Amino acid sequence: MQCGKCTCPPGLPYCVCNYKEKSLGNIINKKPIVANDKELKENSRAQSAKLRIFEKK
């Protein structure tokens, strides 16, 4: 979706190099949400899970 001289990875839904002025949406949370201790005890595979929220325009 990026065009011109944008150097961002092609799969990224937003521009991090600030070349592209038009945004495809808003980042809701700056840091990813990770599993708490209770969830890690119940499900050990949740250790690598990270939830990121992006709202499309």
Secondary structure as GFF3:
##gff-version 3
##sequence-region A 1 57
A	DSSP	beta_strand	25	27	.	.	.	ID=ss1
A	DSSP	beta_strand	33	34	.	.	.	ID=ss2
A	DSSP	alpha_helix	37	42	.	.	.	ID=ss3
A	DSSP	three_ten_helix	44	48	.	.	.	ID=ss4
A	DSSP	beta_strand	50	51	.	.	.	ID=ss5
A	DSSP	beta_strand	54	56	.	.	.	ID=ss6
###
